Amino acid sequence: MRPSCCPRTAHLAAAAALSFILAALPAHAATYWTVPAVLKSFFASSKKVGYRKVVLGDAEAQELGKKLGAPVKREWVVYVAESEGKIDGYAIKDEEKGLHELIDFAVQFSTSGAVERIEILEYREAYGDEVRGDRFRAQFRGKTAGDPITAGKDIDIVSGASISSRSVALGVKRDTLVLQLALKRGGL
């Protein structure tokens, strides 16, 4: 005959083992930046940061989609930093699907449309958040809409984060093209 404490002990041991396993898994949905915080970091010396809506026409969205090999949404928000009536730079907050979940990121641009910095805002995948690393993100500095921005070609893929690397590179390329189009139109 078994003592009555054994089932309880077995449940406690199973719960402890499950807790250990769950603690070893990577965290999901980590938020690193909010949009206001990243804009404040991007434009720390700017007097104000506003935004302008950019709406692509059907033909423009299709043309950008052809260049990227992926569909492009029509409505965008471009953040514009200003000081004393002069534009300091631009930023776009975007998202791109990783393996299963969206990766939220923001791209800071110079007044000429060159990438100055990117930051991962929220990463929801179980693996691959190494794209947050300085080495990966630094590869985009200076890139413009006229430059190739392709993971595995001119952007090194992070080992263990190949899909995330491709996703972020695609998103940054898209943002350079959207900003270029908006700058050509004027009104930013």
Phi, psi and omega in degrees: 000133181276146173291150183290348181279343185298314179299321179294318179297319179296319178295319179295319179295319179295319179296320179295318179295318178296319178298319179297315180296313180296325179292333181280342180283147178294151179288149177253156173053058177273128176261124182255327181218147165264164179299312179301321181293318181290323177295321178296323178289316179299319189237051185301327183262000180283148180285323179208155175231117176246193178214159176227138176275138176239122179246121178276140172287165180305314181296320179295315179297319179294319179297314177296321178300322177295316180298325184269338186076023180206150179297153181236132177292160186268330185253132183226153172245123176249122177277138183236120178264136183222152173214125176051046177076005182244138178283131179265334182165182184226163174209151174228131172265132185217176176212151178215142181287130172276219178296311182233330189239166178284146172247117178268135180212165177227144180240129175261135181237151171286175178294338179271355178096011177274141178294129176256325184195148169232150177224140173275122181275311180217134180236121188252349182285158179287330182224162173100005182287007175295347175295349175284347184295148181302319183299315180293310185294328181294338181296340183272343183304130178087350181289143177233178179299334180278351181268149172290137175224085184226121177296133181095348177244280180260352175244120180293138178276136177281128178300130182085358181220040186295317180291318178297321178299314179296319181296313181295318179298317178299315180296318179294318177300315179301316181294324177296320180291319179296315180296317179303315179297316180296321179292322179296324179290330186085176178090359175267000000 
